[in-house]
């Protein structure tokens, strides 16, 4: 069985949408992903945000850009996502 990525396998990878909050590193951006959750007992809606470091090989994304990131094999200790496109 081959490990070549097909259209079917690529679609199954985790994709998140967020905003670039830092582009100071070379070939890396920090993306803030915001999601809404509901409290189990009190049913109050609240927001949860998390920051991910994502690979940006051409340094083309800058602070304030809304982007889609996708999970990849780890590139470093903290970088496990890659920027796919700008929204």
N, C-alpha and C positions, 0 to 999 in steps of 0.2 A: 504494500500500500504506500503510495507516495504522499509526501507532506506538502505538495504544492498548493498554495491558496487558491481556492475557487470562489466564485461569486457567492456560493452558498455558505462557505466557511467564513468569509469576510463579514457577511451580514450578521453572523451570530456573535461577533465581538461586541463587548460593552461600549456603548457610545454615550457621551454626556455632553450637554451644552452649557457653556459658561462664558464668563467675561475675563479677558486678560487683565490682571491687576499688576503684573510686573514683567518687564522685558529687558531687565538689566544684565542678565546672564547671556553668554554666548551660546546660541543654538538651543536655548531653553526659555520657556515662558511659564509663568505661574498663572493658572486659570482657577477662578473662583466659581464653584458650582453651587447654586442655591436650589434647595428642594423644600416642598411644603409637606408637613406631617400633621397628623392629628393625634392628640393625646388619647391614650387608650381608655382611661377612666373618665376624664372630664370633657372629652370631645372638643377641646379647644384647638384651633388650627395655629400652628407656629412654623417658622422657617428655620431651616438648618443649612448652614453653609460649610463647605469644605474646600480647601485649596489643594490643587494637584499640580505637580511639575510636569510639563509636557515638552516633547522634542519639537523644535522648530528649526529644521536644517538650514533654511535660507534666511533666517531672521526677518521674515516678512510680516509678522504679526506684532502689533504694538498695543500699549495700554489703552483699554477702552473697547477693543475689538471684541465682538461676540463671535465665538468659535465653537466648533464641534471637535471634541477629542475622542480618541479611540484607544482601548487597552491594547498593549503590545507586550512582547517579552521584555523583561527588565533591561534597561540600558545602563542603569547605575543604581545606587542604593535607593534613591527616591524617585527616579524618573521611570515611570511605567506606562506612560501615555504618549500619544503622538497627535499633533494637531492635524486634522483632516482638511477642514475648510472653514472659510469665514461665512457667517450667516448674515 
